Amino acid sequence: MKYRLSVLRILRSNGVALEINDSRLVFDTKPIGKSIQFISHAHLDHARNLSPKNVIMSKETASILKAVGRKGEWTLLKYKEKIRIGDGLEISAKPSGHVLGSAQYIVDADGLRLVYTGDLNIYDSLLHRGAEPVESDILVIESTYGIPYYRFPSREKTYANIVKWVLKTISSGEIPAFKVYSLGKSQEIIRIINTYTDIPVVASSSVSRISEKYNEHGISLEYFSINNDESKEILKQGGCVYVSSFREDLPTDRRVRWAVASGWALRYRYSSYDMAFPLSGHSDYDGLVKYVLESQPKKVYTIYGYAEEFSHNLRRRGINARPISEACQSSLF
């Protein structure tokens, strides 16, 4: 049977719907009729419209979603495994380097390959190996930092600056605290402190709940949950780091200095914070370009963030690229 990738469209400016003959696949967006839903990772902007059935994700993603109270009868797909749908349609997954369990999906249909990257990071971190480019005919790639302004310093340099700020803050008798995403960035901050210092880390309830899943899946993190008496005594005594997904008052008389860690710190000021570090779970502009060049696609569709700007810059390089909004209801070939 000859498959024809007939419809690729964006829904509510988020996610991808793909129709292949009688099969309908949706990625990081709500189900459509009897579609099969694929979730690339557990950040809620990608898993907000989660169906209780007919959903495929990694086992790590499923464990995180269950830890934050989501429920369902989901199909778990291991990296490099394949799922067959219908006659000749195969789906597989590879790590995307973004957070625990994050996946880029590979759709193979009658010799034609489409890759959906989900959120993507090609650079190695203390937690994950960077994503490896997948050769494709059609590439749907995220563009969160898809303009040349976003060129991140090396991770090693950013790690060094974080440790330097932590040591300086503690030496002044104050507590360094980080407001970062509870999934991904929090665990990277904890791992930085664990790796380069012997300073204890106290984590908020939400950060602790997800960090427990990292430990269960073999990524070692040492921290004290804010919910026990020992952690409260540590905060009272000082000489520690606090990690949370929101800014809060801590049970200590010591001054707390707050920092953020985000790729947006390259461009935006965080005037109400003491420090901001350009640390991201996404690739910067150069990383996105590198992925595209190495995957050698015939067509590129950009999604999220600077989709229009990134596709424009790719076209200037001679690459057939368009923002995914221009692919709505249209034939891919």
Summary of the structure (lengths in Angstrom):
residues: 333
radius of gyration: 21.0
end to end distance: 16.9
largest distance: 70.5
contacts: 1157
relative contact order: 0.15
helix: 28%
strand: 25%
